[in-house]
């Protein structure tokens, strides 16, 4: 049971995630690092296993995937799915010749590359690299790309919300005053992708799509009010929570959440400075969550991060930075005072099912 007093048995370091003296730090924790926890100190690397069966880690380069929206009339590619969400990849370089409306849930998109504008019912939303773009459920919009744009899309079947700030209060990493909120800019009939005298609004839903056809422009909103609206937020404006003496758990880097879906930003920050502190995430097996990591860029103590790599770690399977990377971080402790990574993480309560396209491009060829 949970207790302020934690038991300690056998050979253990004095400090948490520090001074391991050759041991391997393996955390068995509930509730995504916020519940009951056991830190096990092992002799051997817990990721040194060979897996046989359907539960496999997956690594795929997004640059090798070919969503159908590379053609203007196409749509994004499904990567992973469960009952709570879908994770998709888009690579659009031409304006949509139609409008879309995601009717199964909110849409949260991360801009890995490119620039352009989302024309929405709330008004135009310019986007650029590093932006999060939030589109409420059933909001009509159209993406107009200025250049080829690679986006990671997360559609939740529930509402995305900003997590409670807790004791950080107004110093919470997601400062809403940094969000870009659109101003109404109604279009007149005759503007945009008019085909045969009609505008197509494509409803994206399970079992769909369904198309609605309007004779008037669907983005004709003169004004709006309320607290349900589209916005963008760039990761450059995210305030990273840090500690000098312990590597903090992923949950402190939360950006937005929906039922069963949690989105986090791992961004450049000062490295832990107290000697002996482990600077890389400890081994863990995602007891209650599947985990997707999308590598946006940056480096980890001088080692470049592979841009566009998508990594899926199913719950129950050990994963973590390779032991060689951990040893290098200890050896180079005095050479680096910052972590320059840029990684987007999506954790889900339910198991994620990789799509056939993802499995076909798995770098591990499991």
N, C-alpha and C positions, 0 to 999 in steps of 0.2 A: 504494500500500500504506500501511497505518497506520504512523505514525512520530511520535515525540515532536517532531520538527522539522516544522513545516508550511511549505509553500512560500507565497510572497507575490509576486504578479505584478501589474504595472500600478498603477493608482490605488486605494489601499485605506486605510481609517482605521487609525490606530495601535492603537486598542482595539477589542475585539470588541463588536458591537452598541452602538456609541457614536460620537459626533462624525462623523456621516455626511456633513456638508457638502453637502446636496442630493442625495446618492446614495440609491438604494433598496437596502435590505439584504435579499438573497434567499438563503436557505440551501438547499443541495442536500445532504441528509444521509441516511445509511443507518441502519437499525436504530432508527428513532424517536428521533433526536437522540443516540444513544449510540454510533454507528459512525463510519465515515469521513465527513468533512464537507468541503464546499466552500462558502464564503460568497462569493457573487457580488454585486458592487456595480454596480447598473444605473442608467441614466439615467431610465428610465420605470417606471411602476407595472406590475408583472407581472400584476396582477389585472385590468387594463383590456383584457379580451378578450371576444369574442362566440363562444359555443360552439354547434356544430351536431353532433348525434349523441347517442347514449345516455348518455355520461358527462357528467353535469351536477351542479353543486351544487344542493342542495335546502334550502329554508327553509320551515318550517311551524309555525303556532301550535298548540300542543297543545289550547288552549281551543276551537279550531274542529273538532277531531276528536271523534268520538262512538263510543267503545268500547261494545260490547254489554253490558258489565257495569254500565252505568247502570241496567239491569234486573237484579234480584237473581239471576236464573237465567243471566245471560250471562257472557262471559269477556272478557279484555283484547284489545285490537286489536294486530295485528302491524304494526310500523312498518318494520323493516329485518331482514334475515336473511342468513346465509351458513352454511357448513358447520360453523362453530365456535360460532355463537350466534344467538339471536333477541333483538331489542329490541322491547318491547311497551309499550303505554300502558293503564293501568287508571283508571277513575273510578267507584269503587264507593261508594254511599251507604247501602246496606242490607246486613245480615249475609248471608253466603253461606248458602243453604239446603242446602248440601252441603259436603263436605270435598274438598280437592284434594291431588294428589300428582304433582309434576313428575318424571317418570321418565327424561327424556332428559338431565338435567344439573342442576347447582346453580342456585338462583334468588337473584339479588341485586336488591333493589328500593330505589329512592330515593323518599322521601315528599316530594313537592313541596307538597302541601296536605293538610290533614285530620288526623284523629286517630282512634284506635281500638285494637284489640288483635288480634294474630295468636294464635289458639289452636293450639298445636303439641303434638306428642308429647312435647316436652321441657318443656312448661309454657307459660303465657300470656306473650306478649311485647307489652306496650303499645307503640304507635308514635305519633310526633308529627312535625310538620313538621321537615324537615332530617335525619330518621333514614335511615340505611341499614339494611335488614332482610335478613339472610342466612338462607336456608332450605336445608339440605343436600338433595342429590338424593334423591328418593324418600321424603322426610319428609312425613307427613300433617299438614295444617294447614287452618285455616279463618279467613278474615278477617271480623272483626266491626267494622264502621265505626260510630263515634259520630257522624260527619258525613261529608259528601261528601269523598272522599279521592282525590287525583290522584297516581298512582305511575308512575314509569318503571321497567320491569322488564327485567332482562338475564338471560336463561337461557343458560348456557354448556353445551356438550356435554362439557366437561371440568370438573374440580374448581377452584373459586375458592380461591386461596391468598393469604396476605399475602406481598408480595414480600420478598426478602432485605433486611435493613436496611443492609447494607454498612458503611461507616465510621461511619455515624450511630449504629449499635448501638441501645441502649435509648432514644436520643433520636429514633428514627424517628418520623415524623409520626403514624402509627397506633399510639396507646398502648393495648394490649389491656386494661389495667386500667380503661379508660373504657367498655368494652363492657358492655351489659346482657345478662346470661345468665339464662335462665328457671329457675325452680324447679318441680319436678313438681307438678301439680295435677290428678290424675286425675278424669275425669268418670264419673258413674254412668249406667247405662242409664236412659233417660227424659229426660236433659238434652239440650239442643241440638236440631238440626233432624231430628227423627224423623218419617219419612213412611211411613205404612202399616206401622208396626212395624219399619222398617229405616232404617239410616243409609247414605247414598250417599257413597262415596269415588270421586271422579272422577280417573282417571289421565290426565294431560296428556302426550301423546307424539305423535311424527310418525305420521300416519295415524290418530290417535285422534280423540276420547277413548275410553277404556274405563271403564266404571263397575263398581265392586265394591259389593255390598250386604251390610251386617253387621246382625245382630240386636243385638249389643252395641256400646257406644259405642267408636269407634276411638281416642279419646284417653284410654285407661285406664291409662297408664304410671304406675306407683307410684314409680319412681326410675330414674336413669340415671348412667352414668359413662363417661369417655373424652374424646377430643379432637375429636370430630366432632359439632357441636351448632349449634343456631340461636342467633342473637344480633342485637341492634341496636347501632348506633353512630351518634351524632349528629355532624354536621359541625362543630358548635360546639366539640367536643372534639378536633378534628384540629389538630395542631401544624404550622403552615406553615413551610417552609424558605425563608429569604430571603437576599438579597445586596444590599449597598448600591451596588455598582459595575457589576453586569451583570444583565440580565433572565434569569432561570434557565429552562432548558428544561422542558417539561411533565412529563418523566419524574421530576423530583424530587417531584412532587405525587401519586405513585402511591398508590392505596388498596388495591386488590386486583387479582389477575390470574388468568387461566386460559389454557390453550393458545390462542394467537391472539387473546386478548381482554385489554385493559388498561383499568382504570377509575381515573380521577383526579379530585381535588377542587381546583378553583381558587377560593380563598377569600380574605377580606379579609386584607390584610397591609400592612406599611410599604412605601411606594413607594421605588424606587431613588433615592438622594440625591446621588450624585456628579454634578456638572454635566456635561451632554453625554451621559449614559447614556440609551439608548432605553428607555422604560418600557412600551412595547407589544410584543407578540410580533412577531417579524420575519416577513417573507413566507416562505412555504415551500410545497412542493407534495406533502407527505406521500408521500415516495418509496416507502415500504414499508407504509403504513397508511392505511386509511380512517378518518375522524374524525367522530364525532358530538359536538356540543356541546349540552347542555341548560341553558338559562339559567334558573336558580332565582330570581335577583333581584340586588339591589344596583345599583351604578353604577360607571362608569369615568370618573374625573376629572370628575365633575359631570354626566355623561350617563347617564340611567337605562338599565339593562339591561332588555330586553323579557321580562318573566316568562313562562315556559312556552314560549319559542321553542325549536324544535329545528332545528339546522343540521347538514347532512351535507356534508362535503367529501370527494369521492372521491380516492384516491391518484393522483398524476400531475397534478392541477389546482392551480394557484396559488391560495392564499387567505391571508387575514390581515385585520387591522383596516383600514378604509378610510383612504386617505392623509390625508383631512381630520381624522380622529381622531388620527393620528400627529402632524400639524402642531399640532393643538390641545394635545396632551400636552406638546410641546416649548414651546409658547408659554405654557402655564399651569404650567410646571415649579415655580415658586415658590409657586403657589397651593394645591397639594395635596401632602400628605405621606403619603397612604394610597391604596391601591386597595381599593375596597369591593365588588368583584364576587363573585358566587356562581354558579359555572358547574361543571356536572358533565360530564366528558368520557369518552367511550368510544372507544378506538382498536382497530381490528381488522386483523389481518394480511391476511385475505382480503377481497376486495371485498364490500361490502354491497349487497344488492338492495332498493331501496325498494318498499314495498307500493303497490298501486293507490290506496289511501286517501291515502297520503302524497303521491303524485304528483298526485292530483286536487286537493289543497289546497296545493300548492307556491306560495309567495308570489311567486316569480319567474316562474311560468307558463311554464317552459321548454318 
